[in-house]
Amino acid sequence: MDAGKLVPDDVIIGVVKDRLQESFCVESGWLLDGFPRTPTQAEALVDSGVSADCFIFLDVPDDVLVDRVVGRRADPKTGKIYHMKFSPPEDDELLARLKQRSDDTE
């Protein structure tokens, strides 16, 4: 990911299939965000018998997406996610420790 590459299909397919077979997902349902990303991933879901009740497609302008991504920051101490514009940190001490993920850039 730090090199700007996606996780290989076979790895992510295995992780998703395993998770969807866990009792919580079977009993409560699930939501996939950003998966499948490739035809191979979609075919693997179909081949394994996974089917969704519905799909939601969000058509968002690229500039809005970029603004949302580049403004994200994470607090390594608490794991909380902030956004410099939409959900900024409460004080300077917190601001000083926030980190930007390497893939949250243009």
HUHUFEN-V533439 format. One record per helix or strand of 3 or more residues. SS is the DSSP state (A for helix, B for strand). FROM is the first residue (numbers start at 1). TO is the last residue. Records with the same first field share a line. If there is no record, write none. Layout:
SS: FROM-TO  FROM-TO
This chain:
A: 9-20  23-28  39-47  62-70  92-97
B: 72-75  81-83
